[in-house]
Structures are given as structure tokens and as C-alpha cells.
Amino acid sequence: MYHQPVLKNRRTLLERAEKFISDIYFTDCNLRGRWWTCWFKVNLKIPDSWRGKEVHLLWESDGESMVWRDEQPVQGLTKEGEKTSYILSDCLKDEEPHSVTLYVEVACNGLFGAGQGSMIASPDSNRKFSVQKAELVVFNRDVRELLTDFEMLIDIVKELGEGEQRGYQALFTVNEMVNLCDPSDPSSFSKAHSLAHTFFSQRNGDSQHTAHAMGHCHIDSAWLWPYEETIRKCGRSWVTVIRLMEKNPEFVFTCSQAQQFQWVKSWYPGLFSQIQHYVKKGQFIPVGGTWVEMDGNLPSGESMVRQFLEGQRFFNREFGIHCKEFWLPDTFGYSAQLPQIMQGSGISNFLTQKLSWNLVNTFPHNTFFWEGLDGSKVLTHFPPGNSYEMKGKVEDVSLSVKNNKDKGRANHSAVLFGFGDGGGGPTQLMLDRLNRVQDTDGLPKVQTSSPDKLFSHLQADSDLLCTWTGELFLELHNGTYTTQAQIKRGNRQCETLLHDIEIASSLALCQDRTFQYPVEKLQELWRLLLLNQFHDVIPGSCIEMVVEDALRYYEGTVLSSCPLKPQPYRCVANGTVLMDNGMLQTVINKDGTLASLCLINANREAISDSCHGNQFLMFDDVPLYWDAWDVMDYHLQTRKPVLEVVQPLRVVSSGGLRGSVSFTLRISDKSTITQEIVMDAMSPYIKFNTEVKWAESHKFLKVEFPVRVHSPNATYEIQFGHLQRPTHRNTSWDWARFEVWGHKWADLSEHNFGVALLNDCKYGYSVHKNTMTLSLLRAPKAPDVNADMGTHHFTYAIMPHTGSFQDASVIQCAYNLNFPLRSFQCTPDTEPWSAFSISTAAVILETIKQVSHQMKRALVVRLYEAHGSSVTATLCTTLPVREAWHCDLLERHDAARPAHITSEGITLNFSPFQIVSLLLIL
């Protein structure tokens, strides 16, 4: 390898090495600033006098730890997660080794990272971590059992209160136990324990509610720690679960996210083999069917399909199972197309919890049918305890009944127990607690269960369940539609690029039999994109180290990009600038705002009277707590227009096929906006190519268009379709939607006229009365103090139209803005050709790709109905298609549903917003 010559300056070389490990200087770019681990070698010698005793290594440290023995991980330890000991022997025997060498790997983070000053903060690179205890101890299990008895009985007294007879029985029992128990006389413990056992053995009636207890360990794939630390969190948490299964054969543990299983398989192959063993036994249960627990709003429809495709294929290949439930406890809202995508992926049940965080309205159900945009239904359950990390306490069990909003309709619910978010998972103490109250009068019945058992019971008793139609909108965390704009831009660009690569590769496959479809590379790139769609990454609610990881993954996918060099078009300057392309005419003020935007053929003005379009606005943005996550409604009271002009409007190009003007505004002494407004020949919309140099703190930048339209609802694009939301604030459900999400476009229309707002990488919108607003940039300081600082590029467009947005081709125009033409090198004699066409604008041909399984000469084509109509469409192709079959989203063909090929093409019937996938065999 070639090296630059080393200068012979001892001092600089020495100090360079010193600074590289300094905990004071340059910690942003040296080893001290990275997530890292320390290793401790622990030599133990157990005294012979401890024969017959239960012997533990007691280990307490600030950092999460992993115990290694004989070169294998054997136990995760964390003080926050109530796991501070490793069992060396249950009952020490002479033949057991009395001298043991262990290695303990300690991470420089706790369960929730290493935040500076608070949990939701950037990591503190100067924070010190220490080991407080490393002791060889004898564990007295009789005392532990008795402590658990006392704890559970005292909690029953508190939980049932003075109005319940059973509470008084618990009180008298625990009082008598105190009378019997002498801490200095271990022989008294059994009598006290016997009293508790008698109480807990008094059983319930047959009609009592049943709580289905499942071990759980929600591990954020990245959040307050980077991806690499998540791998260690998975190892620490899951090896502990395996140890619990060895001692508790009835213990059941649910675990989602195929990506995390893949990580463990690569980093801890021995542990992965043990997991496979317990999966076969039915104790370790993979759930969810997705690559990661993704955000429920921002990924495209195709990305959501790939989450299930990659996840289900992994679980099937590694464990021989197919997940029947979608598992998404902790995300920030749920698209109305998810039920159809679930159904298409072989999933009919859904478990989540996050809507219990609603800031304004209480969601009215815990168990219900969720009906999606196309009418698909899935059985949905929110654990009534409003948590996916319960601890097995009396209150947790009791809440399953108290909080249940479907009493009388559903007599079963889930209790998910175990430390979560930062991992950790269940403990033996949690299992002991739940064991006490399996069938105890006064509390719900508690049974060790699985998702399949729970949903089977719920389905069997589903006659009285209610149905919720449409999106599940979380009335909180709506700042995540905007935070970390570079991540959102990278996501949209990579979704677009992978779409185009798959189409180009599919067409090359058809044209050239020697072409090798890049299966492995595409899977690798898709999996990186899906990983970044995790529900704390694409929303921007993560630390800076995660942002750096995510942007690096995007850079590996974005090979090249094309917005054209400006070419001239007709433009007239006279203080203001008039631009006209025969379809649109606009008058632009010197500060870049639109004084007028006229749809020429209809003679309709789009900008509201006495208002200006393209008005930039700044808002104060200080939420109550969750900085990167939340935008509060009171921010709307701080509206300040951006008015200071640095460079007035000037003509960049005029004449020819493109006209453009540019200007620069000052946001503050630290931030500026430079914008090029572009009008192309024959284009139905005006583009705004925008550069923002952004260095604000707790500010929110938006752009607004007050339009001459009156309608009670606005329409927003979502995955494979669109939905309407109110423009008024009549009810609490309406005003809680002051900031909403959408994808490539939003539209406000009255009969025969409307205005669409398009974008190439933004997701936050607000349409109130007649004002359309697009959210552009935020500046939160936690958990990433540098969130969104720097230079940003993005494009949005305004499109007035006659008729409905469907008839005006708003959907197609938004695709055009997001999917620029890509040129490919061809030989001079290449004949022009078109591979596919569709007979109606109501149907979008979304995806063309090679099938994921063994058939090499077969394509999957995915289409969806985009207008909200029932329609018959004909798909025409010039490709050499031999057979065509309907298939599901996992690309499994339906032998009972051939797609008939005629001389006209393939005829397909669509219901509103239906997704149709075809398997084309060449």
C-alpha cells in the first residue's frame, strides 16, 4: 500500500497519537468520541465451604455488560435492567469447577445511551463509566421468594383499595406473614411463604378476563446509540432470554425485526443456533414479518411492501415460520394502506400501542377491526396496559381490565413484559411475579401465551367488536415529518433510484439473455434503505452518530443524480417579473413571493385576494419535552414572515424552453434562502428550486400559499393512494391535525378548480381553510444538538388546475417531479421501444422487478388504482410474456387466478385503491 512520506518530527507525531485517544481534545473525531467497549478478565475461585449453595457473580456497572464464558456469550447484565448477577451454580457440587475465568465486556452506555444531562440528549463524550461491584456471592433464593410474596401482596392491597373484600384478605394475610417471619431465623420463612401460597391459590371464576403474558424486549434498531451498539444490545438481551428459557420451560418470548436476527446471526452465531432451537420449541417466537419496525407514515408504498417481503422471507428461511401478525408497538402513526399491505403479505392481525400517547383525544378502542383505504380489514389489539415493557407487577395485570375500552366485547388482552426501548428484556423476578397471580381471585387470569393464542381467542369472540376506518393518526410527534431533512431527502432519492434500477435491470433482462440481474447488490441496497426506515431514524429522532450512519448508507445507494441546466424562456422584467408559458402566467415580486398565479385557459386566479404565494415563514419551535419529535399547536401563534431581501429578484434565463428567476432572503444573521423559480414550456406547474443555509435553534421554517379555493377537506397522497383530512377545526379530532403528513403531493379543490402542492423530499403539511403550507426545516437540539444544521436543497411546485386533481393528472405530475428522466448509453442503431403501457390514468404502474425466488426469467409487476374508483384496465407489454399470474406481495403466485393474456394485453379489474401484483413468466 502506498503511504505519504512521514515527516521526522517526533513531537507532532507523538502529540497526534495522544490527541487520537484524548478525552479532552478532538473528541468529535477521535476514539474517545466513538461508541466503544471495555473488556474485564475476571478470575473466580469459589470456596469449598459453599458446597450446596447457589453461587452468583454480582456485577454492577454504569454500562451495559455481556458475560463471556468459554468464548461464548452467556449473560447480559445491566443495573438499569435489574440484571446484576450471573449464576455460576444453582447448587454447587464437588465435581463442578471451583475456579472459573470469565470475560465481561462493558459498553460505554446504559440502556438509554449516554445522554448529556438527560436521557433525550446528545451523548456526553466526557462521561465516565465505572464498575461499582464485582463480587462472588451466595444467593439466598428463599429470601428472594419471600420478598416477591410480600411485594405482590402489598401491591394487591394498594391496587384493589378499600372497596374490595379481596384487598382486605391480602392485607390480613401479609400482616400475619410479618407476625410469623423472623429475619434472623430462616426456618420461619417457609411458614410465611405457605400463607402467601394459600392466598394466591384461591382461584377466579370462569368469566374473569384473561391476560396473555408474553416476554418482550423492544430494542430500537438505532436511537440514542448507533447501529453497531444495537447489535450488542441484541446479543446481551437475547442471551439472557435463553438463560431464562433454560430454567423456565413455560416462558415465551416474542421478538420482532429480521434485521436484528441477521445481526445476531453474523456476530453471535452460537447464540443464533440456540435461538433457532428455542424457536422450534415454540418459546422464542419471531413476530412482525418486517425487516425492521419501520415508521408507519413516511416510507413509500413499495418500501412498505419490501419491509414485509424481506422480513417474511428471512423468517421463513431461518426458522421455517410465516408471521401471522404485524408487530409495531412504537411508531408515530399508521398509514391507512397498512391493512391492505398486511393482508397481501399473509398477515391478518396487528399489535401496536403508541396511540395511547395521543395528546388530545383518547382513542376509543383496545381491540377492534381496522379497515384500510381499500376496505381490507385486520384484527387489531392495543394492550390495555398502554405499555410494551411491563414488569409483571399487580398494577400491570390489573390495568389490562381497568383500561380495557372494549369490556364486554373482548375478554382477552396482551401483557408484554420486559425492559424495552434500550433492550434488556424480561427478568426472573418478572416471571416469579406473574407466576404468583396466574389464577388469583380479584385479579385477571394470567397465562403464558403467544400472539397466535391471543389473536385466536380474540377472533373467536369478535362478533361484538367495532371497526375503525381510515388512518390511525398519532396526535403527537408530528415534528418527525420534518426533522433531519437530509435523511428524508436521502430516503426519497434512494426509493426513486432503486425503482429505476430495478426497471432498467428488468428491461435489460428481457433484451439480453446474458444479462445478470444484480440480485445480491439490490437486496443489499434495499436492506440498507429499509434499515434507515426504522421508526427513530427516518423520523429524525436519533443522535448525530445515527444520522451519520444513515447518510453514509444513502450515499452508497445514490450513484448519480440529474435538475437540468437552465435554458431560456420568455420572461419580462419590470420591477416585478411576469412569466408566461401559455398554460400558466405568474407575477413574481422582488422578494420572490407570487402576486398572481393564473391558469390561462380557465382564466382562474389561484392566489387569494390581497395575499402572496410562496411566502416563507418562521415559527418559534419549543415543544414540551420530546424535542426532535414534537411540534406543539402553540407554535402557530409565533408566525413571522421572512421579509428581508438580500438579493432582489433577477432574471436568470428567458426565452427558449425554460425561464427562471432567482432571489435571496435573509432568515437571520445566520441563515439565508436562495431560490430559483422555474417555468418550463408546456409544464402545468411552477418549480421552486431551493437552497437554505440553516443555522437556527428551535425554529421552524415553512412556506405557504393562500389560494382562491374553498373546501372543507384537503387531499394528501399516502402509500398507493390518497386520503382526505379536514381544513377546519370544528372538533378536537380536527384541530389535533394542525400538522399532518403526506407524500409527493397535497391538493385543495372545489368543484372544477383546485391547487396542488408538490414536493421532492418533504412530508409535513398543513392546510387550514384556504392556506396550503409545506413544512421545510426544523432546528431541534435533542437528541442531536446539530440536527439539520448546514445547507439544504429541495424542490417544491405549485400547480393550479381545472376539474378534479385526478382529471388534471396531479398524481402523474408529482411522479414526474420525483422521477426525473434518466439517460442510458445505447448503441447508435438502438430502436426506440416501450415495454409497458396502461389504458387508464387511474392505474399507476409502480414497480417492475425480477421475482425474488428461484425463477430467473420472471418479473413481478405491481400496479395500484390511484383515483379511488372501480375501473377495468388493460396492461399492454411488448415483452415476451409466456404466462401471467396474480400473486401476493410476497410474490407467491395464486394458482387459481391466472391473468389472461389476449391480443390486446392483460385485462385487470381494480376496486378503489387496490394493489395488484402480477407474476410474468417470460
Sequence and secondary structure as in RCSB ss.txt:
>XXXX:A:sequence
MYHQPVLKNRRTLLERAEKFISDIYFTDCNLRGRWWTCWFKVNLKIPDSWRGKEVHLLWESDGESMVWRDEQPVQ
GLTKEGEKTSYILSDCLKDEEPHSVTLYVEVACNGLFGAGQGSMIASPDSNRKFSVQKAELVVFNRDVRELLTDF
EMLIDIVKELGEGEQRGYQALFTVNEMVNLCDPSDPSSFSKAHSLAHTFFSQRNGDSQHTAHAMGHCHIDSAWLW
PYEETIRKCGRSWVTVIRLMEKNPEFVFTCSQAQQFQWVKSWYPGLFSQIQHYVKKGQFIPVGGTWVEMDGNLPS
GESMVRQFLEGQRFFNREFGIHCKEFWLPDTFGYSAQLPQIMQGSGISNFLTQKLSWNLVNTFPHNTFFWEGLDG
SKVLTHFPPGNSYEMKGKVEDVSLSVKNNKDKGRANHSAVLFGFGDGGGGPTQLMLDRLNRVQDTDGLPKVQTSS
PDKLFSHLQADSDLLCTWTGELFLELHNGTYTTQAQIKRGNRQCETLLHDIEIASSLALCQDRTFQYPVEKLQEL
WRLLLLNQFHDVIPGSCIEMVVEDALRYYEGTVLSSCPLKPQPYRCVANGTVLMDNGMLQTVINKDGTLASLCLI
NANREAISDSCHGNQFLMFDDVPLYWDAWDVMDYHLQTRKPVLEVVQPLRVVSSGGLRGSVSFTLRISDKSTITQ
EIVMDAMSPYIKFNTEVKWAESHKFLKVEFPVRVHSPNATYEIQFGHLQRPTHRNTSWDWARFEVWGHKWADLSE
HNFGVALLNDCKYGYSVHKNTMTLSLLRAPKAPDVNADMGTHHFTYAIMPHTGSFQDASVIQCAYNLNFPLRSFQ
CTPDTEPWSAFSISTAAVILETIKQVSHQMKRALVVRLYEAHGSSVTATLCTTLPVREAWHCDLLERHDAARPAH
ITSEGITLNFSPFQIVSLLLIL
>XXXX:A:secstr
         HHHHHHHHHHHT SSS TTTSGGGS  EEEEEEEEE  GGGTTSEEEEEEEESS EEEEETTEEEE
EEBTTTTB EEEEESS  TTS SEEEEEEEEESSBTTBTBSSSSSS B TT    EEEEEEEEE HHHHHHHHHH
HHHHHHHHHH TT HHHHHHHHHHHHHHHH  TT GGGHHHHHHHHHHHHTS   TTS EEEEEEE  B SSSSS
 HHHHHHHHHHHHHHHHHHHHH TT  EEE  HHHHHHHHHH HHHHHHHHHHHHTTSEEE S SSS B SSSS 
HHHHHHHHHHHHHHHHHHHS    EEE  S S B TTHHHHHHHTT  EEE  GGGG SS   S SEEEEE TTS
 EEEEE  TTS S B S HHHHHHHHHT TTTTT  EEEEEESB BB  B  HHHHHHHHHTTT TTS EEEE  
HHHHHHHHHHT TT  EEES B  SS GGGGTSSHHHHHHHHHHHHHHHHHHHHHHHHHHH TT    HHHHHHH
HHHHHHHTBTTTTTS S HHHHHHHHHHHHHH             EEESSSEEEE SSEEEEE TTS EEEEEET
TTTEE B TT  BSEEEEEE   SS TTT   GGGGGG EE  EEEEEEEEEE STTEEEEEEEEESSSS EEEE
EEEEETT SSEEEEEEEEE  SSEEEEEEEEBS   SEEEEEETTEEEEEESS  SHHHHTTSSEE SSEEEEEE
TTEEEEEEESS  EEEEETTEEEEEEEE   SS TTTT EEEEEEEEEEEEES TTTTTHHHHHHHHHS      
  TT     SEEES TTEEEEEEEE SSS SSEEEEEEEE SS  EEEEEEE S   EEEEE TT  EEEEEE  
B SS EEEEE TT EEEEEEE 
